[in-house]
Amino acid sequence: MQPTAAPPRRPNALGVHSLDRFAISVPDADEAERFYRTFGLDVRRDGADLELRTHGHPHPWGRVHANGRPKALQYLSFGAYAEDFDALAARVHKHGDAKPHPLGGKGGVWTRDADGTPVEIVVAPKVSPSVKSPAMSAASVAPGKGAAPSRSAAAAVHPRHLSHVLLFTPDVDAQVAFYRDVLGLRLSDRSADIIAFMHGPHASDHHMLAFAKSDHPGYHHSSWDVGSIDDVGLGAERMRGAGYAKGWGVGRHVIGSNYFYYVQDPWGSWAEYSFGIDFVPADVEWPAGDHQVEDSFYVWGPPPPDDFVVNREQRA
């Protein structure tokens, strides 16, 4: 039996290691279950809630609560190493404790970020990537045969893990400061005060959390890692065929470098198929850049929908 490698950690860096889960509420559980199952996730019912998992992985990456009201971000939960928990809890106490969210767990410490969103830190296994996610190997093809499957024989797309979540905020700088100073996340890249991307100190994708400027807080999208650019395109086609016609892509981002397709969910937010995102190892200092907005959104692809960065979430 091979020994299990120790989880990576950056020396002398105190911070969470993973975005353990996100939680949103939506009007109707059946509608949410159909959307996320079609997207390719392993959706489990848990009372009035749905758990969003990826096939073959035991971790619940997201929680969806149906309450008959418009879609809303409920909370974020971050995982930490046990040996870091007390020091992180002290940071939370200094910033300001909060009561546990009624839909969340009871085992961590709770606070609120700069926008007032409930945030939990809990001791949990590391579920953010510890190495760059590998590309899925293409099947070998005998000489004289075509490599592409027939349309009806194309395999279903199953995301491998949650890559990141992007939130709307009226103050990008304040959110960056909170998640840096309290949770220990690090700035990856930004464009002025319009958008910012943050990674975990102990190895993660280029960003596990991002912020886009809006006049009030909200949830913009969740992003899910897939194994190839073909999976990005197949996922887009599957969603269109199921009636989820509005999307953006296929394209390639500048910041993060990933290939993408975003599909709009029934509530006006988005879910992203992502392949090939940049990775930040625990022993690398990522050189955070401040990019020109007009030169940093995407390298190629169709123009984004006019409402791609419209915040559909109601004000609190």
LINTAVEN-V765360 format. One record per pair of residues at least 12 apart in sequence whose ideal C-beta (glycine too) atoms are under 8 Angstrom apart, sorted by the first residue. I is the first residue (numbers start at 1). J is the second residue. Records with the same first field share a line. If there is no record, write none. Layout:
I = J ; J
//
This chain:
5 = 130
7 = 81 ; 126 ; 130 ; 202
8 = 130 ; 202 ; 203 ; 281 ; 282
9 = 81 ; 201 ; 202 ; 282
10 = 201 ; 202 ; 203 ; 282 ; 283
13 = 184 ; 201 ; 202
14 = 84 ; 87 ; 88 ; 91 ; 184 ; 201
15 = 80 ; 84 ; 88 ; 183 ; 184 ; 185 ; 186 ; 200 ; 201 ; 202
16 = 78 ; 79 ; 80 ; 84 ; 88 ; 121 ; 183 ; 184 ; 185 ; 200
17 = 79 ; 80 ; 81 ; 126 ; 128 ; 200 ; 201 ; 202 ; 203 ; 204
18 = 78 ; 79 ; 124 ; 126 ; 127 ; 128 ; 200 ; 204 ; 208
19 = 76 ; 77 ; 78 ; 79 ; 128 ; 162 ; 164 ; 165 ; 200 ; 208 ; 209
20 = 77 ; 78 ; 79 ; 120 ; 122 ; 124 ; 127
21 = 60 ; 61 ; 62 ; 63 ; 76 ; 77
22 = 61 ; 62 ; 63 ; 73 ; 75 ; 76 ; 77 ; 162 ; 165 ; 219 ; 222
23 = 62 ; 63 ; 64 ; 65 ; 73 ; 74 ; 75 ; 76 ; 77 ; 101 ; 103 ; 104
24 = 62 ; 63 ; 64 ; 65 ; 71 ; 72 ; 73 ; 74 ; 219
25 = 64 ; 65 ; 66 ; 67 ; 69 ; 71 ; 72 ; 74 ; 103
26 = 64 ; 65 ; 66 ; 67 ; 71 ; 266 ; 267
27 = 66 ; 67 ; 68 ; 69 ; 70 ; 71 ; 267
28 = 66 ; 68
29 = 45 ; 48 ; 49 ; 50 ; 64 ; 66
31 = 266
32 = 50 ; 64 ; 66 ; 266
33 = 45 ; 50
35 = 244 ; 265 ; 266 ; 271
36 = 50 ; 52 ; 64 ; 271
38 = 238 ; 239 ; 242 ; 244
39 = 159 ; 224 ; 235 ; 239 ; 263 ; 271
40 = 55 ; 156 ; 157 ; 158 ; 159 ; 224 ; 235 ; 238
41 = 53 ; 54 ; 55 ; 158 ; 159 ; 224
42 = 54 ; 55
44 = 60
46 = 63
48 = 65 ; 66 ; 67
49 = 63 ; 64 ; 65 ; 66 ; 103
50 = 63 ; 64 ; 66
51 = 63
52 = 64
54 = 158 ; 159 ; 160 ; 161 ; 162 ; 224
55 = 158
56 = 158
57 = 160 ; 161
59 = 125 ; 127
61 = 127 ; 161 ; 162
62 = 162 ; 222
63 = 103
65 = 103
70 = 267 ; 313 ; 314
71 = 219 ; 267 ; 268 ; 269 ; 312 ; 313
72 = 218 ; 219 ; 313 ; 314
73 = 117 ; 167 ; 217 ; 218 ; 219 ; 313
74 = 101 ; 103 ; 104 ; 118
75 = 101 ; 103 ; 104 ; 117 ; 118 ; 119 ; 120
76 = 113 ; 117 ; 118 ; 119 ; 120 ; 165 ; 209
77 = 104 ; 105 ; 108 ; 119 ; 120 ; 121 ; 122
78 = 119 ; 120 ; 121 ; 122 ; 183
79 = 121 ; 122 ; 123 ; 124 ; 125 ; 126 ; 127
80 = 121 ; 122 ; 123 ; 124
81 = 123 ; 126 ; 202
82 = 123
85 = 121 ; 123
88 = 109 ; 121 ; 182 ; 183 ; 184
89 = 109 ; 121
91 = 181 ; 182 ; 183
92 = 109 ; 110 ; 111 ; 121 ; 182
93 = 109
95 = 111 ; 178 ; 181 ; 182
96 = 111 ; 112
97 = 109 ; 110 ; 111
98 = 110 ; 111 ; 112 ; 118 ; 119
100 = 120
101 = 118 ; 120
104 = 118 ; 120
105 = 120 ; 122
107 = 122 ; 123
108 = 120 ; 121 ; 122 ; 123
109 = 121 ; 122
111 = 182
113 = 175 ; 178 ; 179
114 = 169 ; 171 ; 174 ; 175 ; 177 ; 178
115 = 167 ; 169 ; 170 ; 171 ; 174 ; 175 ; 217
116 = 217 ; 316
117 = 167 ; 217
119 = 183
121 = 183
126 = 202
127 = 161 ; 162
128 = 200 ; 202 ; 203 ; 204 ; 205 ; 208
129 = 161 ; 203 ; 204 ; 205 ; 225 ; 279
130 = 203
131 = 203 ; 279 ; 281
132 = 279
133 = 160 ; 161 ; 205 ; 225 ; 227 ; 277 ; 279
134 = 227
135 = 227 ; 228 ; 275 ; 276
136 = 227 ; 228 ; 231
138 = 228
154 = 234 ; 237
155 = 234
156 = 238
157 = 226 ; 231 ; 234 ; 235 ; 238 ; 273
158 = 226
159 = 224 ; 225 ; 226 ; 273
160 = 224 ; 225 ; 226 ; 227
161 = 224 ; 225
162 = 222 ; 223 ; 224 ; 225
163 = 205 ; 208 ; 223 ; 224 ; 225 ; 258 ; 272 ; 274 ; 277
164 = 205 ; 207 ; 208 ; 209 ; 210 ; 222 ; 223
165 = 208 ; 209 ; 210 ; 219 ; 221 ; 222 ; 223
166 = 209 ; 210 ; 211 ; 212 ; 220 ; 221 ; 223
167 = 209 ; 210 ; 211 ; 212 ; 217 ; 218 ; 219 ; 220
168 = 211 ; 212 ; 213 ; 214 ; 216 ; 217 ; 218 ; 219 ; 220 ; 311 ; 313
169 = 211 ; 212 ; 213 ; 214 ; 217
170 = 213 ; 214 ; 215 ; 216 ; 217
172 = 190 ; 193 ; 194 ; 195 ; 196 ; 211 ; 212 ; 213
173 = 193
175 = 196 ; 211
176 = 190 ; 196 ; 198 ; 211
179 = 198 ; 209
180 = 198
184 = 200 ; 201
185 = 198 ; 199 ; 200 ; 201 ; 208 ; 209
186 = 198 ; 199 ; 200 ; 201 ; 280 ; 286 ; 288
187 = 288
188 = 206 ; 207 ; 255 ; 256 ; 280 ; 286 ; 288
189 = 206 ; 255 ; 256 ; 288 ; 289 ; 290 ; 291 ; 296
190 = 288 ; 289 ; 290 ; 291
191 = 255 ; 290 ; 291 ; 292 ; 293 ; 296
192 = 290 ; 293
193 = 213
194 = 212 ; 213 ; 293
195 = 210 ; 211 ; 212 ; 213 ; 293
196 = 210 ; 211
197 = 209 ; 210 ; 255 ; 256
198 = 210
199 = 280 ; 286
200 = 280
201 = 282
202 = 282
203 = 279 ; 280 ; 281 ; 282
204 = 279 ; 280
205 = 225 ; 256 ; 277 ; 278 ; 279 ; 280
206 = 255 ; 256 ; 257 ; 258 ; 277 ; 278 ; 279 ; 280 ; 286
207 = 256 ; 277
212 = 309
214 = 309 ; 311
215 = 311
216 = 311 ; 313 ; 315 ; 316
217 = 313 ; 316
218 = 269 ; 311 ; 312 ; 313
219 = 269 ; 313
220 = 269 ; 270 ; 309 ; 311
221 = 262 ; 269 ; 270 ; 271 ; 272
222 = 271 ; 272
223 = 260 ; 271 ; 272 ; 274
224 = 271 ; 272 ; 273 ; 274
225 = 274 ; 275 ; 277
226 = 273 ; 274 ; 275
227 = 275
228 = 275
229 = 250 ; 259 ; 275 ; 276
231 = 273 ; 275
232 = 249 ; 250 ; 259 ; 260 ; 261 ; 273 ; 274 ; 275
233 = 250 ; 261
235 = 261 ; 263 ; 273
236 = 249 ; 250 ; 261 ; 263 ; 273
239 = 263
244 = 263 ; 264 ; 265
246 = 263 ; 264 ; 305
247 = 261 ; 262 ; 263 ; 264
248 = 260 ; 261 ; 262 ; 270 ; 301 ; 302 ; 304 ; 305 ; 308
249 = 261 ; 262 ; 273 ; 301 ; 302
250 = 301
251 = 298 ; 299 ; 300 ; 301 ; 302
252 = 298 ; 299 ; 300 ; 301
253 = 297 ; 298 ; 299
254 = 291 ; 295 ; 296 ; 297 ; 298 ; 299
255 = 291 ; 296
256 = 277 ; 278
257 = 276 ; 277 ; 278
258 = 274 ; 275 ; 276 ; 277 ; 278
259 = 274 ; 275 ; 276
260 = 272 ; 273 ; 274 ; 275 ; 298 ; 301
261 = 273
262 = 308
264 = 305
267 = 312
268 = 307 ; 310 ; 312
269 = 312 ; 313
270 = 308
//
